[in-house]
Each structure stands twice: as structure tokens, then as C-alpha cells.
Amino acid sequence: MQTTKDFEKIIVNDIPLIDVRAEVEFSKGAFLNSINIPIMDNLERHVIGIEYKQKGNDSATALGHELVSGALRETRINKWIDFINKNPETIIYCFRGGQRSRIAQSWIKEHMKRDIQRIEGGYKAFRNYLIESLLPKNVPQNIIILGGYTGSGKTKFLSKFPTTINLEQLAHHRGSSFGRHLEPQPSQINFENNLAYAIIKHKYKNYKYMLLEDEGKHIGANFIPRELANHFAKGKLIILDENIDTRINITHQEYVIDTQEKYFLQFGKDIGLYEWGKYILSSIERLKKKLGSTATAELISSFNQAFSMQLLTEKTVAHNNWIKTLLLDYYDPMYQYQLNNTDKEIIFTGNTDEVKEFLESEISLY
């Protein structure tokens, strides 16, 4: 039966994958474009594992065929076939490319009268390939980092350039104390897998430069592997410099208007507004150690006034008061300190239009 180890082809062509491991294995780490349709569920896997330890492989295999038989077997095969019919290039895998994926592959062939590929070495081989791809020697060497004060619109600006790798998007976090989304972040393993996918696709397109936002090693609960983070830190720095009014407006749009809308969709408008308020207040509380008790209390008071005004008038403009305080008194001093102590070479500073012109005219990105 056909196998493949052409991991680059799987990545650059976004080939769909069926992961036949149990749900508990899939939840710990999987690959982009993969769907979990297990050959054994968590309980069946647990029981067969005990059988393997006590009586060996042959007995465990026999028990597996006994547990997954009849109508249950047909149901799982039909799920695989439904997915394959919609995605003809599908490749299948289990943990080591062993019995589970081979059995699933043979069952599918019996029903479809054609062979599909499975990953040789399974999840483990593919995962090792991705880990290797994150080593600095395998990552593009020409790095440009976009920095700037909070609210400058760095993420949105970089999204316009195809040579960008969006670390915040991969981590599903906006990289600040206020950066969490309603949906959880990926596991660390999935963050690394997704980052490797992005880097491999970038290399395949042979761009001259890689554009990144200026991030710390940690993006929420996810972290960039140490050697890779050090490699990124060697990039040349461009500063996106916008005036305070522009930054307030950008922050207001992202953290008030856009984020409230997500809470409204999740909880309904009334409950959603209160849930959003709890999220902002908890984010402010996390700054207490650096801001101090007095400044934190004043910021909370300013937020509560703006929140009350929104409840009364349905207008959000008063939120600009606490946003301005947050930017000037917390984020700006912190970023200014980072700039004063950076080892990166600053090659340009300008507003959005000026930086765009610099990248397009002075640097050949592609």
C-alpha cells in the first residue's frame, strides 16, 4: 500500500489529512488541514493498550478487531470515505504510521477499490520534520521586524504583505495583557506545528525577506522556541510611528468595537457587554504589579465611567479616556525602554504611508 514522506508537498499544497489516532492523542497535537476520525476511541485505545502490555501485540490486535467490528466498523469506514470523496487527495496517518493507519488504509481500499496514501512514520515522523524546520539554519536569514508603540496598527499593516508571518495569528493572541481572544490559544505543539508550516511555505515561495512583528518570546501562553526567537531577534528593525490620536482610534476599534462585536455574537448583546467588561477589568488588574495600586485604581475608575456611559447612551467614545491613559502611562514607557536597550539595527522610522513606501521602494521584499 502506498506511503509518502513528502512532507513539503503536503504543506505547500494544503493536502487534507485524516488522523486516525484517538481523540486524546489528537487534542495534544495535530497538523493543519487534518481532521480526527479515529479508528479507536479513547476507551477502546485504553483497553487495547492494557491487552498489549499483558498479552502482547497479537492479542491486542485481535482484541482491536473484535472491538471495532460490525456496524461500528462500517460507521467509521463510511466517515473516512465521505471525507475522501470530498477531498480526493486525502492522506491518512496514525502515531508511527503503523498498525492503525495500515488497517484503516486496507479497510478503505476494500470499500473504495482504490488505494490512498498514508504517512510513512506517521505523526511522529511528520512532527520531527516540522521541529527540524524551526531550527535557525532552516529559516530564512533576511528578517525585517516591524516595531512601534502599541496601537500603531502593526498587525493590520503587515497583513498587506504576503511575505509576512503573522505570529499573533498563529498564536491566536494579540501579544499583550489585553490580547486574549474568546477562543483558546492552540497547544504549544500545535503553535510550533503551525509556525513550521508558515515558515516552510515562506521558503517555498523564495521571498527575499521575512516580515515579522516585533514580539517577545512569549505570545500569551505560547512561546517561540528559544533558538528561533534568538534568530528572529537578529533582524533589522523598522519603527512604525503614529501620533497618539491615531493610536487611540486604532486601539478603540480593535479592543472596543471589534472585540465587543465578538462578545455580542457569543453571548448576545446584553450579557456580551458585561462579559467584555469583565475581560477588560481582569486585563487591567494584571497590570497592577507594574502600574501600582493607585494608577490601577484610577484606570479602573476611568473604565467604569466609560462603561456606564455606554450603558446609558450606547456610545463608546468615552472609552478613549482610559485607552489614552493606558497607552501613555503603561505601554509607551515600556516600549521606550525596549527601544533604548535594543541591539537591533533600526533602519527606518516613519508613519504608515512612509513605512509602506520605504518597504516598496527601498527594499526588494520579493
BELDA-V881616 format. One record per residue. N is the residue number from 0. RES is the residue in three letters. SS is DSSP state (@ for helix, = for strand, . for the rest). OMEGA is omega in whole degrees, 0 to 359 (999 if undefined). Layout:
n=<N/N>
res=<RES/RES>
ss=<SS/SS>
omega=<OMEGA/OMEGA>
//
This chain:
n=<0/1/2/3/4/5/6/7/8/9/10/11/12/13/14/15/16/17/18/19/20/21/22/23/24/25/26/27/28/29/30/31/32/33/34/35/36/37/38/39/40/41/42/43/44/45/46/47/48/49/50/51/52/53/54/55/56/57/58/59/60/61/62/63/64/65/66/67/68/69/70/71/72/73/74/75/76/77/78/79/80/81/82/83/84/85/86/87/88/89/90/91/92/93/94/95/96/97/98/99/100/101/102/103/104/105/106/107/108/109/110/111/112/113/114/115/116/117/118/119/120/121/122/123/124/125/126/127/128/129/130/131/132/133/134/135/136/137/138/139/140/141/142/143/144/145/146/147/148/149/150/151/152/153/154/155/156/157/158/159/160/161/162/163/164/165/166/167/168/169/170/171/172/173/174/175/176/177/178/179/180/181/182/183/184/185/186/187/188/189/190/191/192/193/194/195/196/197/198/199/200/201/202/203/204/205/206/207/208/209/210/211/212/213/214/215/216/217/218/219/220/221/222/223/224/225/226/227/228/229/230/231/232/233/234/235/236/237/238/239/240/241/242/243/244/245/246/247/248/249/250/251/252/253/254/255/256/257/258/259/260/261/262/263/264/265/266/267/268/269/270/271/272/273/274/275/276/277/278/279/280/281/282/283/284/285/286/287/288/289/290/291/292/293/294/295/296/297/298/299/300/301/302/303/304/305/306/307/308/309/310/311/312/313/314/315/316/317/318/319/320/321/322/323/324/325/326/327/328/329/330/331/332/333/334/335/336/337/338/339/340/341/342/343/344/345/346/347/348/349/350/351/352/353/354/355/356/357/358/359/360/361/362/363/364/365>
res=<MET/GLN/THR/THR/LYS/ASP/PHE/GLU/LYS/ILE/ILE/VAL/ASN/ASP/ILE/PRO/LEU/ILE/ASP/VAL/ARG/ALA/GLU/VAL/GLU/PHE/SER/LYS/GLY/ALA/PHE/LEU/ASN/SER/ILE/ASN/ILE/PRO/ILE/MET/ASP/ASN/LEU/GLU/ARG/HIS/VAL/ILE/GLY/ILE/GLU/TYR/LYS/GLN/LYS/GLY/ASN/ASP/SER/ALA/THR/ALA/LEU/GLY/HIS/GLU/LEU/VAL/SER/GLY/ALA/LEU/ARG/GLU/THR/ARG/ILE/ASN/LYS/TRP/ILE/ASP/PHE/ILE/ASN/LYS/ASN/PRO/GLU/THR/ILE/ILE/TYR/CYS/PHE/ARG/GLY/GLY/GLN/ARG/SER/ARG/ILE/ALA/GLN/SER/TRP/ILE/LYS/GLU/HIS/MET/LYS/ARG/ASP/ILE/GLN/ARG/ILE/GLU/GLY/GLY/TYR/LYS/ALA/PHE/ARG/ASN/TYR/LEU/ILE/GLU/SER/LEU/LEU/PRO/LYS/ASN/VAL/PRO/GLN/ASN/ILE/ILE/ILE/LEU/GLY/GLY/TYR/THR/GLY/SER/GLY/LYS/THR/LYS/PHE/LEU/SER/LYS/PHE/PRO/THR/THR/ILE/ASN/LEU/GLU/GLN/LEU/ALA/HIS/HIS/ARG/GLY/SER/SER/PHE/GLY/ARG/HIS/LEU/GLU/PRO/GLN/PRO/SER/GLN/ILE/ASN/PHE/GLU/ASN/ASN/LEU/ALA/TYR/ALA/ILE/ILE/LYS/HIS/LYS/TYR/LYS/ASN/TYR/LYS/TYR/MET/LEU/LEU/GLU/ASP/GLU/GLY/LYS/HIS/ILE/GLY/ALA/ASN/PHE/ILE/PRO/ARG/GLU/LEU/ALA/ASN/HIS/PHE/ALA/LYS/GLY/LYS/LEU/ILE/ILE/LEU/ASP/GLU/ASN/ILE/ASP/THR/ARG/ILE/ASN/ILE/THR/HIS/GLN/GLU/TYR/VAL/ILE/ASP/THR/GLN/GLU/LYS/TYR/PHE/LEU/GLN/PHE/GLY/LYS/ASP/ILE/GLY/LEU/TYR/GLU/TRP/GLY/LYS/TYR/ILE/LEU/SER/SER/ILE/GLU/ARG/LEU/LYS/LYS/LYS/LEU/GLY/SER/THR/ALA/THR/ALA/GLU/LEU/ILE/SER/SER/PHE/ASN/GLN/ALA/PHE/SER/MET/GLN/LEU/LEU/THR/GLU/LYS/THR/VAL/ALA/HIS/ASN/ASN/TRP/ILE/LYS/THR/LEU/LEU/LEU/ASP/TYR/TYR/ASP/PRO/MET/TYR/GLN/TYR/GLN/LEU/ASN/ASN/THR/ASP/LYS/GLU/ILE/ILE/PHE/THR/GLY/ASN/THR/ASP/GLU/VAL/LYS/GLU/PHE/LEU/GLU/SER/GLU/ILE/SER/LEU/TYR>
ss=<././=/=/././@/@/@/@/@/@/././././=/=/=/./././@/@/@/@/@/@/./././././=/=/=/./././././@/@/@/@/@/@/@/@/@/@/@/@/@/@/./@/@/@/@/@/@/@/@/@/@/@/././@/@/@/@/@/@/@/@/@/@/@/@/@/@/@/@/@/././././=/=/=/./././././@/@/@/@/@/@/@/@/@/@/@/@/@/@/./././././=/=/././@/@/@/@/@/@/@/@/@/@/@/@/././@/@/@/././././=/=/=/=/=/=/./././././@/@/@/@/@/./././././=/././@/@/@/@/@/./=/././././././=/./././././././@/@/@/@/@/@/@/@/@/@/@/@/@/@/@/@/@/./././././=/=/=/=/././././=/=/././=/=/././@/@/@/@/@/@/@/./././=/=/=/=/=/./././@/@/@/@/@/@/@/@/@/@/@/@/@/@/@/@/@/@/@/@/@/@/@/@/./@/@/@/@/@/@/@/@/@/@/@/@/@/@/@/@/@/././@/@/@/@/./@/@/@/@/@/@/@/@/@/@/@/@/@/@/@/@/@/@/@/@/@/./././././@/@/@/@/@/@/@/@/@/@/@/@/@/@/@/@/@/@/@/@/@/@/./././././=/=/=/=/=/./@/@/@/@/@/@/@/@/@/@/././././.>
omega=<190/174/177/170/180/185/179/179/178/185/188/179/180/183/179/182/169/177/184/175/178/183/183/178/181/183/181/180/179/185/174/179/178/175/182/172/191/170/174/176/185/183/179/178/180/181/181/176/177/179/180/181/185/189/176/189/184/180/179/179/179/179/178/179/178/182/181/184/176/184/180/178/181/179/182/177/181/177/177/184/177/180/182/178/178/183/189/183/186/174/186/177/169/187/182/182/186/192/187/181/177/179/179/180/181/179/179/180/178/185/186/181/173/183/167/182/168/182/177/183/172/182/186/180/180/179/179/177/180/177/179/181/180/177/184/181/182/183/177/186/181/184/170/183/177/177/179/180/179/180/181/179/185/184/180/179/183/182/181/184/183/180/179/165/186/183/180/177/179/180/184/181/184/169/178/178/179/195/184/176/177/179/181/173/174/172/179/179/180/176/179/178/182/177/177/175/183/180/180/177/178/180/182/180/172/175/180/182/168/178/179/170/181/183/169/179/180/173/190/181/178/177/176/179/192/183/179/178/178/177/178/184/179/182/177/190/170/181/173/189/178/181/188/180/177/181/176/181/179/180/178/180/186/189/178/186/186/183/175/180/178/177/178/180/183/190/192/190/186/180/181/179/179/177/176/178/177/179/179/181/179/177/177/180/180/179/189/182/181/181/187/186/184/181/178/179/179/179/177/178/179/178/181/177/180/180/177/179/178/178/183/190/186/177/186/188/182/177/179/181/181/176/180/178/181/181/186/187/182/187/183/178/181/181/177/176/179/179/181/185/182/174/183/175/178/186/179/173/179/178/186/181/182/179/178/179/179/181/184/185/186/183/176/186/191/999>
//
